[in-house]
Amino acid sequence: MKKIVIAIVMSGFATAAVAQGRPSTTTMTCSAASALIRQQGAAVLGTGGDTFERIVSGTNYCEHGQQLRPAFAPTRDDPHCFVGSRCFDENSDER
């Protein structure tokens, strides 16, 4: 019985996490999207359809040794809005 109760409680946590979703840049203005990153420091933003990206405000939100690249996303008022930066490994093939 105890295992069943634990399983039910755990499934409730998983459902709540999935239901929260993520902010979508396509529904925000450019200034609102970039302000969100400045205020939170880092966030995973939906960038249209099923695509998403982790955007940060500085290297302190990246792993040790990672660099920053400018991150652009479509917003309600700008199809190429600068929203913050992306972390990347300097030695990776990522472009």
Secondary structure, 3 states (H helix, E strand, C coil): CHHHHHHHHHHHHHHHHHHHCCCEHHHCCHHHHHHHHHHHCEEEEEEECCEEEEEECCHHHCCCCEEEEEEEECCCCCCCEEEEEEEEECCCCCC
